[in-house]
Amino acid sequence: MSTLAIVNAKLVNEGRTVATDVLVRGDRIERIGAGAVPAGAQVVDLGGKHLLPGLIDGQVHCREPGLTHKATIASESLAAVCGGVTSFLEMPNTTPPTTDRAALSAKKAIAAATCHTNYGFYLGATNTNLDEIRRVGPGDACGIKVFMGASTGNMLVDDPATLEAIFREARLPVATHCEDTPMIREAERRAREKYGDDVPMSEHPKIRSAEACYKSSSLAVGLARRHGTRLHVLHLTTARELSLFDAGPIAGKRITAEVCVHHLWYEESSYADRDALRGAVAADVIDVIATDHAPHTREEKARPYFEAPSGLPLVQHSLLMLLEQYRDGLYSLEKIVEKAAHNPAVLFGIEQRGFVREGYFADLVAVDLDGSTLVDKGEIRYKCGWSPLEGTRFHSRVLLTMVNGVPVYRAGQPTGARGARALEFRAS
């Protein structure tokens, strides 16, 4: 059993930053605080740099199985640990979609052999798999993903009776993508009438409108309140939707909200209300920050509007993006850790992760807030090979990432070691 002593750290954890040491023995945190270093232990002296619990990204797409020309569980999880993300929850819209327990088992087998982060998977809802949703429990999946709009294939759940039953009977947290499909389809029709097939990207906020978001998210919140569902609304973008959620700590909430890191970063849309979203993070109206990491090839993204897939590859640099916003005075380090590590663990009932506590698994990330990271093509780990952040220079740097006590990223490079495991979940 290996032993590693992290000394002279500034630990950011549970609302405080304190100077301390952390002793890791095997896969667990044995001691927080000063003490003798055991004989034979490896010593990592952080010299006053910061130590955080590894981030838990509650919304990523790894594209495996079926879409591995642009991403795999192996490639995207390697990118994640290079950015300080030690666990992720992966989405079901693969090929075939993850809509039954057999598909969940197949993904777990791939991850067990290839994943670099700890992992969990959503079961995808359809209009016809209610029996699977009734059966699936914490030993099978992290939650039920419901596309209430703007989905592909058979994963759009638009049957009112099915939605009612899902919210009434699901044994796991229900995570929703909220957009109203009829409103989107009508907006698409109007755009085609005006532009033909050459619709400019500037029309996107009109097609995926704030009204379409609010109509769907308010439906989801209404269903959850009626049935007492553990609901998590994904990737909020609009100020109006924020009125649906309560401020306060996540403990005790049955209805929670997430924002994506890029909607806190970019402001190039008339409906992604960045300032309101940032304020909602600080005020604890928004509970979780994730990425919706969505790798596509450059060729796919260059297609005309109606053929180009949505989404960006982000998981490798999400922590650096948040640390840059800390430098800008938007959030404290403690708030970043709360939203990107503590709260995902609480929300999904992830066993013994998301916090730096004695006896918990040693998922840790060390960062240099006075470092420097240039995003260039040579260091991008995504299989799709590009990042929207290329050319950006961050004023911080990830120094070390540990997964279950195993150093998997150090001194700017993956170590080649793997410590990943399947996440374990408590019933909600």
Solvent accessible surface area in square Angstrom, and as a share of the most:
residue,aa,sasa,rsa
1,M,188,0.84
2,S,83,0.53
3,T,21,0.12
4,L,8,0.04
5,A,4,0.03
6,I,0,0.00
7,V,25,0.14
8,N,80,0.41
9,A,0,0.00
10,K,84,0.36
11,L,6,0.03
12,V,0,0.00
13,N,19,0.10
14,E,78,0.35
15,G,55,0.53
16,R,157,0.57
17,T,55,0.32
18,V,47,0.27
19,A,92,0.72
20,T,20,0.12
21,D,31,0.16
22,V,1,0.01
23,L,4,0.02
24,V,1,0.01
25,R,83,0.30
26,G,16,0.16
27,D,32,0.17
28,R,80,0.29
29,I,1,0.00
30,E,78,0.35
31,R,64,0.23
32,I,52,0.26
33,G,19,0.18
34,A,94,0.73
35,G,41,0.39
36,A,88,0.68
37,V,66,0.38
38,P,34,0.21
39,A,111,0.86
40,G,87,0.83
41,A,17,0.13
42,Q,78,0.35
43,V,75,0.43
44,V,14,0.08
45,D,88,0.45
46,L,13,0.06
47,G,58,0.56
48,G,30,0.29
49,K,69,0.29
50,H,25,0.11
51,L,0,0.00
52,L,1,0.00
53,P,1,0.01
54,G,2,0.02
55,L,7,0.04
56,I,3,0.01
57,D,6,0.03
58,G,2,0.02
59,Q,1,0.01
60,V,1,0.01
61,H,16,0.07
62,C,0,0.00
63,R,15,0.05
64,E,29,0.13
65,P,39,0.24
66,G,49,0.47
67,L,48,0.24
68,T,49,0.29
69,H,108,0.48
70,K,14,0.06
71,A,0,0.00
72,T,25,0.14
73,I,0,0.00
74,A,32,0.25
75,S,22,0.14
76,E,1,0.01
77,S,0,0.00
78,L,40,0.20
79,A,0,0.00
80,A,0,0.00
81,V,1,0.00
82,C,11,0.06
83,G,1,0.01
84,G,0,0.00
85,V,1,0.00
86,T,1,0.01
87,S,0,0.00
88,F,2,0.01
89,L,0,0.00
90,E,1,0.00
91,M,1,0.00
92,P,0,0.00
93,N,43,0.22
94,T,10,0.06
95,T,76,0.44
96,P,87,0.55
97,P,40,0.25
98,T,1,0.01
99,T,20,0.12
100,D,53,0.27
101,R,93,0.34
102,A,77,0.60
103,A,23,0.18
104,L,3,0.01
105,S,69,0.44
106,A,53,0.41
107,K,2,0.01
108,K,61,0.26
109,A,66,0.51
110,I,46,0.23
111,A,0,0.00
112,A,64,0.49
113,A,71,0.55
114,T,48,0.28
115,C,0,0.00
116,H,32,0.14
117,T,0,0.00
118,N,0,0.00
119,Y,12,0.05
120,G,4,0.04
121,F,1,0.01
122,Y,0,0.00
123,L,0,0.00
124,G,0,0.00
125,A,0,0.00
126,T,4,0.02
127,N,55,0.28
128,T,122,0.71
129,N,17,0.09
130,L,32,0.16
131,D,76,0.40
132,E,32,0.14
133,I,0,0.00
134,R,97,0.35
135,R,122,0.44
136,V,0,0.00
137,G,4,0.03
138,P,30,0.19
139,G,70,0.67
140,D,45,0.23
141,A,2,0.01
142,C,1,0.01
143,G,0,0.00
144,I,0,0.00
145,K,2,0.01
146,V,0,0.00
147,F,10,0.04
148,M,14,0.06
149,G,0,0.00
150,A,20,0.15
151,S,20,0.13
152,T,111,0.64
153,G,81,0.78
154,N,87,0.45
155,M,5,0.02
156,L,37,0.18
157,V,1,0.00
158,D,85,0.44
159,D,56,0.29
160,P,105,0.66
161,A,74,0.57
162,T,14,0.08
163,L,12,0.06
164,E,46,0.21
165,A,5,0.04
166,I,0,0.00
167,F,3,0.01
168,R,127,0.47
169,E,51,0.23
170,A,23,0.18
171,R,126,0.46
172,L,6,0.03
173,P,4,0.03
174,V,0,0.00
175,A,0,0.00
176,T,0,0.00
177,H,27,0.12
178,C,8,0.05
179,E,15,0.07
180,D,19,0.10
181,T,17,0.10
182,P,94,0.59
183,M,67,0.30
184,I,1,0.00
185,R,118,0.43
186,E,67,0.30
187,A,8,0.06
188,E,25,0.11
189,R,114,0.41
190,R,125,0.46
191,A,6,0.05
192,R,105,0.38
193,E,127,0.57
194,K,143,0.61
195,Y,75,0.29
196,G,35,0.34
197,D,108,0.56
198,D,117,0.60
199,V,6,0.03
200,P,48,0.30
201,M,105,0.47
202,S,83,0.53
203,E,17,0.08
204,H,53,0.24
205,P,24,0.15
206,K,128,0.54
207,I,4,0.02
208,R,50,0.18
209,S,18,0.12
210,A,30,0.23
211,E,95,0.42
212,A,0,0.00
213,C,9,0.05
214,Y,47,0.18
215,K,111,0.47
216,S,5,0.03
217,S,0,0.00
218,S,33,0.21
219,L,86,0.43
220,A,0,0.00
221,V,1,0.01
222,G,30,0.29
223,L,7,0.04
224,A,1,0.01
225,R,146,0.53
226,R,149,0.54
227,H,54,0.24
228,G,40,0.38
229,T,9,0.05
230,R,18,0.07
231,L,0,0.00
232,H,1,0.00
233,V,1,0.00
234,L,2,0.01
235,H,30,0.14
236,L,2,0.01
237,T,13,0.07
238,T,2,0.01
239,A,45,0.35
240,R,134,0.49
241,E,4,0.02
242,L,25,0.12
243,S,91,0.59
244,L,19,0.10
245,F,15,0.06
246,D,99,0.51
247,A,69,0.53
248,G,20,0.19
249,P,103,0.65
250,I,15,0.08
251,A,79,0.61
252,G,80,0.77
253,K,31,0.13
254,R,114,0.42
255,I,29,0.15
256,T,1,0.00
257,A,0,0.00
258,E,1,0.00
259,V,0,0.00
260,C,1,0.00
261,V,1,0.00
262,H,25,0.11
263,H,37,0.17
264,L,0,0.00
265,W,53,0.18
266,Y,65,0.25
267,E,80,0.36
268,E,160,0.72
269,S,37,0.24
270,S,97,0.63
271,Y,31,0.12
272,A,8,0.06
273,D,47,0.24
274,R,57,0.21
275,D,106,0.55
276,A,34,0.27
277,L,0,0.00
278,R,43,0.16
279,G,38,0.37
280,A,7,0.05
281,V,0,0.00
282,A,54,0.42
283,A,57,0.44
284,D,28,0.15
285,V,23,0.13
286,I,0,0.00
287,D,2,0.01
288,V,1,0.01
289,I,6,0.03
290,A,3,0.02
291,T,1,0.01
292,D,29,0.15
293,H,1,0.00
294,A,5,0.04
295,P,0,0.00
296,H,10,0.04
297,T,24,0.14
298,R,119,0.44
299,E,127,0.57
300,E,16,0.07
301,K,57,0.24
302,A,86,0.67
303,R,110,0.40
304,P,72,0.45
305,Y,26,0.10
306,F,57,0.24
307,E,109,0.49
308,A,22,0.17
309,P,34,0.22
310,S,70,0.45
311,G,23,0.22
312,L,41,0.21
313,P,0,0.00
314,L,0,0.00
315,V,2,0.01
316,Q,8,0.03
317,H,3,0.01
318,S,6,0.04
319,L,0,0.00
320,L,6,0.03
321,M,0,0.00
322,L,1,0.01
323,L,1,0.00
324,E,23,0.10
325,Q,3,0.01
326,Y,73,0.28
327,R,121,0.44
328,D,105,0.55
329,G,66,0.64
330,L,59,0.29
331,Y,14,0.05
332,S,52,0.34
333,L,10,0.05
334,E,45,0.20
335,K,38,0.16
336,I,1,0.01
337,V,1,0.00
338,E,45,0.20
339,K,2,0.01
340,A,3,0.02
341,A,0,0.00
342,H,10,0.05
343,N,8,0.04
344,P,0,0.00
345,A,2,0.02
346,V,62,0.36
347,L,5,0.02
348,F,6,0.02
349,G,9,0.08
350,I,3,0.02
351,E,55,0.24
352,Q,69,0.30
353,R,9,0.03
354,G,5,0.05
355,F,27,0.11
356,V,1,0.01
357,R,84,0.31
358,E,99,0.45
359,G,37,0.35
360,Y,42,0.16
361,F,22,0.09
362,A,0,0.00
363,D,9,0.05
364,L,1,0.01
365,V,0,0.00
366,A,0,0.00
367,V,0,0.00
368,D,21,0.11
369,L,25,0.12
370,D,131,0.68
371,G,17,0.16
372,S,55,0.36
373,T,25,0.15
374,L,71,0.36
375,V,0,0.00
376,D,63,0.33
377,K,127,0.54
378,G,79,0.76
379,E,50,0.22
380,I,19,0.10
381,R,75,0.27
382,Y,7,0.03
383,K,100,0.42
384,C,19,0.11
385,G,23,0.22
386,W,19,0.07
387,S,3,0.02
388,P,44,0.28
389,L,3,0.02
390,E,63,0.28
391,G,62,0.59
392,T,37,0.22
393,R,128,0.47
394,F,0,0.00
395,H,82,0.36
396,S,1,0.00
397,R,87,0.32
398,V,6,0.04
399,L,31,0.15
400,L,6,0.03
401,T,0,0.00
402,M,0,0.00
403,V,0,0.00
404,N,5,0.03
405,G,7,0.07
406,V,43,0.25
407,P,30,0.19
408,V,2,0.01
409,Y,23,0.09
410,R,83,0.30
411,A,77,0.59
412,G,26,0.25
413,Q,107,0.47
414,P,33,0.21
415,T,65,0.38
416,G,70,0.68
417,A,41,0.32
418,R,98,0.36
419,G,11,0.11
420,A,21,0.16
421,R,105,0.38
422,A,49,0.38
423,L,11,0.06
424,E,115,0.52
425,F,27,0.11
426,R,113,0.41
427,A,77,0.59
428,S,70,0.45
